[in-house]
Amino acid sequence: MLNNNFAESHMRIPFLNFEAFHSPIREEMVEAFKKVYDSNWLILGNNLDQFERSYAKFNETRYAVGVSNGLDAIFLALKSLDIGPGDEVIVPSNTFIATALAVSYAGAKPVFVEPDLRTYNIDPLDLESAITPETKAVIPVHLYGQACNMELINEIALHYGIYVIEDNAQAHGAAFKSKPTGSWGEINATSFYPGKNLGALGDAGAVTTNNRILADRVRTLRSYGSRKKYIHEKLGYNKRMDEIQAALLNVKLRYLKTWTQQRQKIANWYIELLTGVGDLILPFVQPDATHVYHLFVIRTKHRDKLHEYLQKKGIGTLIHYPVPPHLQKAYKYLNIKQGQFPVAEQLSKEVLSLPVWPGMNENMVEQVSSEIKKAFNQWVSQKQKSFTA
Ligand SMILES: *Cc1c(COP(=O)(O)O)cnc(C)c1O
């Protein structure tokens, strides 16, 4: 039928569609919820224990400690290393603000370092030149899902005697030289915010480490500085992951590998279809790194126009991120001027994230790509017309 054909070839494609990958696991998720509900054990129980064991195994670290969210995971990692007032911590200039905020919450000073223009990950050479006697740690972010060059970063950190804390919020399942992200730093943080590659049905996060003492510190700090109920050794916090989220994450973790493969397949379709289109710059994956495509980010000088064009065509895209942390009002007190981090500022004007979610099929990727091609063709012919006129 004509109507159906029309619907088929012009579907709306949202930036993210939970339905597509949540509906096949609905029964299992509901069952997991029911079990917690019927157990009446809602905080610090078997589900969290199990998730911590499974996630540690998945991440190839000895320990994982479930916490309230990704921001708190970075914060608790910093606290476990006794990082605070007077200390500097290096973070990428083009990250999501949480990376820098965690440093501020700990009372330390975030020091921004520019990314490499090809990978968008922190530039190890710039990192080296930002290290001062006050520097205590660096937080590399595996941005958009691509692993940083952890070998080089660890080497530099070791040389200068600073800690590495990976922000693995966007890269569950990625690896550098076959070693998972989140297993390279002294203690690492991740987020299970619903939209991440592994997402809870609410807020959750974790730290991962091979260091028993640090894992134990985070365990204590996340729960009122207490190891034994009503006995408080430290001024702690309430930053726990609850049983329901842990139970749901236990189910979803089993699908993460499959979902990652789907994301990579979608990314490869995009790359095939979009290579050479307009002035587009497509993701570049550095040797030895894997990319789990939390986001599929393209770059173009016509970003705003393309964003608007696709929106009109019913295709959802987002900008990660439109304002870099150093230009946020919240960080005005750092007194960083516009132009001081030109790479991050350029990226904030050029990046656009296309839809990528498990369950997206080849037709959808083709539709997004063909709309992008049409947009560029239209603009080129408009330019030619105005030139000849
Ligand atoms: C999502 C995210 C965080 C924060 O995670 P929340 O769970 O939302 O607190 C931190 N860093 C990066 C790079 C992120 O993408």
Boltz pocket constraint, residues with backbone or C-beta under 6 A from the ligand:
constraints:
  - pocket:
      binder: B
      contacts: [[A, 68], [A, 69], [A, 70], [A, 71], [A, 72], [A, 95], [A, 96], [A, 98], [A, 99], [A, 141], [A, 167], [A, 169], [A, 170], [A, 190], [A, 191], [A, 192], [A, 193], [A, 203], [A, 204], [A, 205]]
      max_distance: 6.0
